Amino acid sequence: MPEFLQALLASPWLYAVVLALAALDAFLPFTPSDSTVIAISVAAATGPPSIWLVLLAAVAGVLLGDYATYLAGRGAGPGLERRISRSAKGKQVYDWARRSMERRGPWVIVVARYVPAGRLASMLAAGAVRYPRGRFLLWDTVAGTIWAVACVSLGYLGGRAFEQNPLLGLVLALGIAAAVAGAVAGVRALSRRRRDTPRPELAGLSEAGTAR
């Protein structure tokens, strides 16, 4: 491994980078927080940095970013929907997050971060609908810890399994993470399709009413 990379992995600033990227991902959905945490955890399997400090930095970054986004949603009020709904995709994700937050808040807080742009939309929606602050912090801590443990574990186990070829371990860990995110998105799309498809008995009642 090149000396500059070894120095970077041993630097305490590395944990600040992990924290910053995990926080920024709440505002900028395409920030590579997942891949960064996984890659650093692969390296931690055979040397510095400390895997426990990486985990703590990742959790702290998630909580910081989510809470800041939640506060932004509370402060934005009714104007938030207009701004985020300028694009059709943004409106679709925000509407889903708002409806789901009102009905199944804890589930949304935990799962939405695996949906593209879902973390941003759900945190903003939680603030906009005045989701109770205490419950938000509780479930966001659960969600952030699950995410951080999953990323760190994938990277660390991949690094341990392929100590002689850490690049292969990294590719395997990233592949698993992408598969999980794809599965969550697929389940959500299937659920939405089923919800939007009228049931046969309801369709029959509708036709009968039209005929009258």
Backbone hydrogen bonds in HBPLUS format (Angstrom, degrees):
<---DONOR---> <-ACCEPTOR-->    atom                        ^
c    i                          cat <-CA-CA->   ^        H-A-AA   ^      H-
h    n   atom  resd res      DA  || num        DHA   H-A  angle D-A-AA Bond
n    s   type  num  typ     dist DA aas  dist angle  dist       angle   num
A0005-LEU N   A0002-PRO O   3.17 MM   3  5.42 124.5  2.50 100.9 114.2     1
A0006-GLN N   A0002-PRO O   3.09 MM   4  6.42 154.9  2.16 150.7 158.2     2
A0007-ALA N   A0003-GLU O   2.88 MM   4  6.13 157.4  1.94 151.5 157.7     3
A0008-LEU N   A0004-PHE O   2.99 MM   4  6.17 148.6  2.10 137.2 145.6     4
A0009-LEU N   A0005-LEU O   2.97 MM   4  6.20 161.3  2.01 149.6 153.7     5
A0010-ALA N   A0006-GLN O   3.06 MM   4  6.23 139.2  2.23 140.8 151.5     6
A0011-SER N   A0008-LEU O   3.18 MM   3  5.15 152.6  2.26  99.4 107.7     7
A0014-LEU N   A0011-SER O   3.13 MM   3  5.69 161.1  2.17 112.6 118.3     8
A0015-TYR N   A0012-PRO O   3.26 MM   3  5.88 141.5  2.42 111.9 118.7     9
A0016-ALA N   A0013-TRP O   3.06 MM   3  5.04 120.6  2.43  93.7 108.9    10
A0017-VAL N   A0013-TRP O   3.03 MM   4  6.41 146.5  2.15 147.5 156.7    11
A0018-VAL N   A0014-LEU O   3.04 MM   4  6.41 156.9  2.10 147.3 152.9    12
A0019-LEU N   A0015-TYR O   2.96 MM   4  6.19 165.6  1.98 147.9 151.6    13
A0020-ALA N   A0016-ALA O   2.88 MM   4  6.02 161.9  1.91 145.6 151.0    14
A0021-LEU N   A0017-VAL O   2.93 MM   4  6.10 166.6  1.95 154.9 157.9    15
A0022-ALA N   A0018-VAL O   3.00 MM   4  6.12 161.8  2.03 151.2 156.5    16
A0023-ALA N   A0019-LEU O   3.01 MM   4  6.18 147.5  2.12 145.4 154.2    17
A0024-LEU N   A0020-ALA O   2.84 MM   4  6.02 165.7  1.86 153.1 157.4    18
A0025-ASP N   A0021-LEU O   3.06 MM   4  6.07 143.1  2.20 142.5 150.5    19
A0026-ALA N   A0023-ALA O   3.11 MM   3  5.81 159.0  2.16 116.6 122.4    20
A0027-PHE N   A0024-LEU O   2.91 MM   3  5.43 138.2  2.09 113.3 123.8    21
A0028-LEU N   A0024-LEU O   2.75 MM   4  5.85 169.4  1.76 163.7 167.2    22
A0031-THR N   A0028-LEU O   2.95 MM   3  5.72 157.3  2.00 135.8 135.3    23
A0033-SER N   A0031-THR O   2.76 MM   2  5.64 141.8  1.91 104.4  94.8    24
A0036-THR N   A0032-PRO O   3.05 MM   4  5.99 149.2  2.15 138.6 147.6    25
A0037-VAL N   A0033-SER O   2.98 MM   4  6.12 169.8  1.99 153.9 156.0    26
A0038-ILE N   A0034-ASP O   2.98 MM   4  6.18 163.3  2.00 153.9 159.2    27
A0039-ALA N   A0035-SER O   2.89 MM   4  5.94 161.9  1.92 143.3 148.6    28
A0040-ILE N   A0036-THR O   2.97 MM   4  6.14 166.3  1.99 153.7 157.1    29
A0041-SER N   A0037-VAL O   2.98 MM   4  6.05 149.1  2.07 141.3 150.3    30
A0042-VAL N   A0038-ILE O   2.95 MM   4  6.25 140.5  2.11 145.8 156.5    31
A0043-ALA N   A0039-ALA O   3.26 MM   4  6.64 155.6  2.32 145.2 150.2    32
A0044-ALA N   A0040-ILE O   2.95 MM   4  6.23 145.7  2.07 140.9 151.3    33
A0045-ALA N   A0042-VAL O   3.25 MM   3  5.44 151.9  2.33 101.5 109.7    34
A0046-THR N   A0043-ALA O   3.24 MM   3  5.98 161.1  2.28 117.7 122.1    35
A0054-VAL N   A0050-SER O   3.05 MM   4  6.33 153.1  2.12 150.2 158.0    36
A0055-LEU N   A0051-ILE O   3.06 MM   4  6.25 155.5  2.12 139.7 146.0    37
A0056-LEU N   A0052-TRP O   3.00 MM   4  6.24 162.5  2.03 145.4 149.8    38
A0057-ALA N   A0053-LEU O   2.90 MM   4  6.00 160.5  1.94 145.4 150.9    39
A0058-ALA N   A0054-VAL O   2.96 MM   4  6.13 154.8  2.02 147.3 154.2    40
A0059-VAL N   A0055-LEU O   3.01 MM   4  6.28 164.5  2.04 155.0 158.4    41
A0060-ALA N   A0056-LEU O   2.93 MM   4  6.06 167.7  1.94 151.7 155.6    42
A0061-GLY N   A0057-ALA O   2.93 MM   4  6.03 155.7  1.99 143.9 150.6    43
A0062-VAL N   A0058-ALA O   3.05 MM   4  6.26 158.6  2.09 148.5 153.7    44
A0063-LEU N   A0059-VAL O   3.04 MM   4  6.29 169.0  2.05 157.2 159.4    45
A0064-LEU N   A0060-ALA O   2.98 MM   4  6.11 161.3  2.02 148.8 154.2    46
A0065-GLY N   A0061-GLY O   2.97 MM   4  6.09 170.8  1.98 152.1 154.7    47
A0066-ASP N   A0062-VAL O   2.88 MM   4  5.95 166.4  1.90 154.7 159.1    48
A0067-TYR N   A0063-LEU O   2.97 MM   4  5.96 163.7  2.00 145.3 150.3    49
A0068-ALA N   A0064-LEU O   3.09 MM   4  6.18 157.7  2.15 145.3 151.6    50
A0069-THR N   A0065-GLY O   3.05 MM   4  6.22 153.9  2.12 144.0 151.1    51
A0070-TYR N   A0066-ASP O   2.83 MM   4  6.07 153.8  1.90 148.9 156.9    52
A0071-LEU N   A0067-TYR O   2.92 MM   4  6.16 160.1  1.96 148.7 153.2    53
A0072-ALA N   A0068-ALA O   2.99 MM   4  6.23 147.4  2.10 139.0 148.4    54
A0073-GLY N   A0069-THR O   2.95 MM   4  6.26 150.0  2.04 145.9 153.6    55
A0074-ARG N   A0070-TYR O   3.01 MM   4  6.38 151.9  2.09 147.8 155.5    56
A0075-GLY N   A0071-LEU O   2.95 MM   4  6.16 155.3  2.01 147.4 154.0    57
A0076-ALA N   A0072-ALA O   2.92 MM   4  5.98 142.1  2.06 143.9 153.9    58
A0080-LEU N   A0077-GLY O   3.11 MM   3  5.83 164.2  2.13 121.8 126.6    59
A0083-ARG N   A0079-GLY O   3.20 MM   4  6.47 156.9  2.26 149.6 155.4    60
A0084-ILE N   A0080-LEU O   2.95 MM   4  6.17 169.5  1.97 165.8 168.2    61
A0085-SER N   A0081-GLU O   2.93 MM   4  5.70 134.1  2.15 140.1 150.8    62
A0091-LYS N   A0087-SER O   3.00 MM   4  6.24 160.2  2.04 153.2 158.2    63
A0092-GLN N   A0088-ALA O   2.98 MM   4  6.17 156.4  2.04 145.0 151.6    64
A0093-VAL N   A0089-LYS O   2.99 MM   4  6.24 167.5  2.01 156.5 158.5    65
A0094-TYR N   A0090-GLY O   2.96 MM   4  6.04 162.7  1.99 148.0 153.6    66
A0095-ASP N   A0091-LYS O   2.86 MM   4  5.90 165.1  1.88 150.0 154.4    67
A0096-TRP N   A0092-GLN O   3.07 MM   4  6.21 158.4  2.11 143.4 149.5    68
A0097-ALA N   A0093-VAL O   2.95 MM   4  6.16 161.7  1.98 148.0 153.2    69
A0098-ARG N   A0094-TYR O   2.83 MM   4  6.05 161.3  1.87 155.8 160.6    70
A0099-ARG N   A0095-ASP O   3.00 MM   4  6.13 173.2  2.00 152.0 154.0    71
A0100-SER N   A0096-TRP O   2.95 MM   4  5.97 164.4  1.97 150.0 155.3    72
A0101-MET N   A0097-ALA O   2.81 MM   4  5.79 150.3  1.90 142.1 150.8    73
A0102-GLU N   A0098-ARG O   3.13 MM   4  6.31 154.5  2.20 147.0 152.3    74
A0103-ARG N   A0099-ARG O   3.26 MM   4  6.52 142.1  2.41 140.9 150.6    75
A0103-ARG N   A0100-SER O   3.17 MM   3  5.17 125.7  2.48  93.6 107.4    76
A0104-ARG N   A0100-SER O   2.56 MM   4  5.37 165.3  1.58 157.4 163.1    77
A0108-VAL N   A0104-ARG O   3.09 MM   4  6.33 161.0  2.12 159.3 165.2    78
A0109-ILE N   A0105-GLY O   3.00 MM   4  6.23 165.6  2.02 162.3 166.0    79
A0110-VAL N   A0106-PRO O   3.11 MM   4  6.30 153.8  2.18 148.4 154.6    80
A0111-VAL N   A0107-TRP O   2.93 MM   4  6.01 168.5  1.94 154.8 158.3    81
A0112-ALA N   A0108-VAL O   2.82 MM   4  5.21 159.2  1.86 142.5 148.9    82
A0114-TYR N   A0111-VAL O   2.98 MM   3  5.90 169.3  1.99 132.0 135.5    83
A0115-VAL N   A0112-ALA O   2.99 MM   3  5.27 165.3  2.02 114.2 118.2    84
A0118-GLY N   A0115-VAL O   2.70 MM   3  4.76 159.4  1.74 129.3 131.6    85
A0121-ALA N   A0117-ALA O   3.22 MM   4  6.40 172.5  2.23 151.2 153.5    86
A0122-SER N   A0118-GLY O   2.86 MM   4  5.84 162.2  1.89 148.6 153.9    87
A0123-MET N   A0119-ARG O   3.04 MM   4  6.08 163.0  2.07 149.9 154.4    88
A0124-LEU N   A0120-LEU O   3.07 MM   4  6.18 165.9  2.09 151.8 156.0    89
A0125-ALA N   A0121-ALA O   2.88 MM   4  5.96 156.4  1.94 143.9 151.4    90
A0126-ALA N   A0122-SER O   2.86 MM   4  5.98 152.0  1.93 142.9 150.4    91
A0127-GLY N   A0123-MET O   3.19 MM   4  6.48 155.4  2.25 144.6 149.8    92
A0128-ALA N   A0124-LEU O   2.87 MM   4  6.11 159.2  1.92 150.1 156.8    93
A0129-VAL N   A0125-ALA O   2.94 MM   4  6.07 156.3  2.00 154.6 157.9    94
A0131-TYR N   A0126-ALA O   2.87 MM   5  5.15 167.6  1.89 168.3 165.5    95
A0130-ARG N   A0127-GLY O   3.10 MM   3  5.02 158.2  2.15 104.2 109.6    96
A0136-PHE N   A0132-PRO O   2.90 MM   4  6.10 157.7  1.95 156.2 163.7    97
A0137-LEU N   A0133-ARG O   2.95 MM   4  6.19 166.4  1.97 155.6 157.8    98
A0138-LEU N   A0134-GLY O   3.01 MM   4  6.21 156.6  2.07 146.4 153.2    99
A0139-TRP N   A0135-ARG O   2.97 MM   4  6.14 179.0  1.97 156.8 156.7   100
A0140-ASP N   A0136-PHE O   2.79 MM   4  5.80 150.0  1.88 149.7 159.4   101
A0141-THR N   A0137-LEU O   2.98 MM   4  5.99 147.1  2.09 137.6 145.2   102
A0142-VAL N   A0138-LEU O   3.16 MM   4  6.53 154.4  2.23 144.0 150.9   103
A0143-ALA N   A0139-TRP O   2.84 MM   4  6.05 163.4  1.87 146.1 150.9   104
A0144-GLY N   A0140-ASP O   2.75 MM   4  5.83 166.9  1.77 148.5 152.6   105
A0145-THR N   A0141-THR O   2.99 MM   4  5.99 155.2  2.05 141.7 148.4   106
A0146-ILE N   A0142-VAL O   2.99 MM   4  6.21 160.0  2.03 149.9 155.3   107
A0147-TRP N   A0143-ALA O   2.98 MM   4  6.24 166.1  2.00 153.3 156.8   108
A0148-ALA N   A0144-GLY O   2.94 MM   4  6.08 167.5  1.96 147.6 151.4   109
A0149-VAL N   A0145-THR O   2.87 MM   4  5.91 167.6  1.88 152.1 156.1   110
A0150-ALA N   A0146-ILE O   2.95 MM   4  6.03 157.7  2.00 146.6 153.1   111
A0151-CYS N   A0147-TRP O   3.02 MM   4  6.27 167.4  2.04 154.9 157.5   112
A0152-VAL N   A0148-ALA O   2.90 MM   4  5.99 171.6  1.91 156.1 159.0   113
A0153-SER N   A0149-VAL O   2.83 MM   4  5.76 157.8  1.88 143.7 150.9   114
A0154-LEU N   A0150-ALA O   2.97 MM   4  6.07 162.1  2.00 147.8 152.6   115
A0155-GLY N   A0151-CYS O   3.07 MM   4  6.27 169.3  2.08 151.3 154.1   116
A0156-TYR N   A0152-VAL O   2.84 MM   4  5.94 168.3  1.86 152.9 156.9   117
A0157-LEU N   A0153-SER O   2.86 MM   4  5.81 169.2  1.87 150.9 154.6   118
A0158-GLY N   A0154-LEU O   2.97 MM   4  5.96 153.3  2.05 141.0 149.1   119
A0159-GLY N   A0155-GLY O   2.86 MM   4  6.04 154.6  1.92 147.5 154.8   120
A0160-ARG N   A0156-TYR O   2.89 MM   4  6.14 153.0  1.97 148.8 156.2   121
A0161-ALA N   A0157-LEU O   2.89 MM   4  5.99 154.6  1.96 144.6 151.6   122
A0162-PHE N   A0158-GLY O   3.12 MM   4  6.19 141.6  2.27 140.8 149.6   123
A0165-ASN N   A0162-PHE O   3.00 MM   3  5.09 141.9  2.15 100.7 112.4   124
A0168-LEU N   A0165-ASN O   3.02 MM   3  5.60 128.0  2.30 113.9 125.4   125
A0169-GLY N   A0165-ASN O   3.33 MM   4  6.76 154.5  2.40 145.4 152.8   126
A0170-LEU N   A0166-PRO O   2.87 MM   4  6.14 149.6  1.96 147.7 155.7   127
A0171-VAL N   A0167-LEU O   2.97 MM   4  6.26 162.0  2.00 150.3 154.4   128
A0172-LEU N   A0168-LEU O   2.97 MM   4  6.16 161.3  2.00 150.1 155.2   129
A0173-ALA N   A0169-GLY O   3.00 MM   4  6.15 162.5  2.03 146.2 150.9   130
A0174-LEU N   A0170-LEU O   2.90 MM   4  6.10 166.3  1.92 155.9 159.7   131
A0175-GLY N   A0171-VAL O   2.92 MM   4  6.01 150.2  2.01 142.7 151.4   132
A0176-ILE N   A0172-LEU O   3.02 MM   4  6.29 155.3  2.08 150.3 155.9   133
A0177-ALA N   A0173-ALA O   3.03 MM   4  6.28 162.7  2.06 149.6 154.4   134
A0178-ALA N   A0174-LEU O   2.92 MM   4  6.12 157.4  1.97 147.5 153.5   135
A0179-ALA N   A0175-GLY O   2.96 MM   4  6.14 150.9  2.04 143.1 151.3   136
A0180-VAL N   A0176-ILE O   2.97 MM   4  6.25 155.8  2.03 152.0 157.8   137
A0181-ALA N   A0177-ALA O   3.04 MM   4  6.30 165.2  2.07 150.0 153.7   138
A0182-GLY N   A0178-ALA O   2.90 MM   4  6.06 155.2  1.96 145.1 152.4   139
A0183-ALA N   A0179-ALA O   2.90 MM   4  6.09 149.8  1.99 143.8 152.0   140
A0184-VAL N   A0180-VAL O   3.01 MM   4  6.30 159.3  2.05 152.5 157.3   141
A0185-ALA N   A0181-ALA O   3.04 MM   4  6.27 162.1  2.07 147.7 152.6   142
A0186-GLY N   A0182-GLY O   2.88 MM   4  6.04 151.4  1.97 143.7 152.0   143
A0187-VAL N   A0183-ALA O   2.93 MM   4  6.16 160.5  1.97 151.8 156.0   144
A0188-ARG N   A0184-VAL O   3.00 MM   4  6.20 159.8  2.05 148.3 154.1   145
A0189-ALA N   A0185-ALA O   2.95 MM   4  6.16 158.1  1.99 146.0 151.9   146
A0190-LEU N   A0186-GLY O   2.92 MM   4  6.13 159.2  1.97 149.6 155.4   147
A0191-SER N   A0187-VAL O   2.88 MM   4  6.05 157.8  1.93 148.1 154.4   148
A0192-ARG N   A0188-ARG O   2.94 MM   4  6.17 157.2  1.99 148.8 154.8   149
A0193-ARG N   A0189-ALA O   2.96 MM   4  6.17 152.4  2.04 144.8 152.3   150
A0194-ARG N   A0190-LEU O   2.97 MM   4  6.22 158.3  2.02 149.7 155.1   151
A0195-ARG N   A0191-SER O   2.99 MM   4  6.15 152.7  2.06 144.1 151.9   152
A0196-ASP N   A0192-ARG O   2.94 MM   4  6.10 148.3  2.04 144.2 152.2   153
A0197-THR N   A0193-ARG O   3.05 MM   4  6.12 126.0  2.35 138.3 151.0   154
A0202-LEU N   A0199-ARG O   3.03 MM   3  5.34 121.2  2.39 106.2 120.9   155
A0203-ALA N   A0199-ARG O   2.89 MM   4  6.15 157.7  1.94 157.9 165.4   156
A0204-GLY N   A0200-PRO O   2.92 MM   4  6.17 152.3  2.00 148.7 155.7   157
A0205-LEU N   A0201-GLU O   3.13 MM   4  6.37 154.9  2.19 139.9 145.9   158
A0206-SER N   A0202-LEU O   2.92 MM   4  6.16 155.1  1.98 147.5 154.7   159
A0207-GLU N   A0203-ALA O   2.95 MM   4  6.25 156.6  2.01 148.0 153.8   160
A0208-ALA N   A0204-GLY O   2.92 MM   4  6.14 156.5  1.98 147.5 154.3   161
A0209-GLY N   A0205-LEU O   2.93 MM   4  6.15 157.3  1.98 147.7 153.6   162
A0210-THR N   A0206-SER O   2.98 MM   4  6.26 150.5  2.07 145.0 153.2   163
A0211-ALA N   A0207-GLU O   2.94 MM   4  6.19 152.1  2.02 147.7 154.9   164
A0212-ARG N   A0208-ALA O   3.18 MM   4  6.50 146.2  2.30 144.8 152.8   165
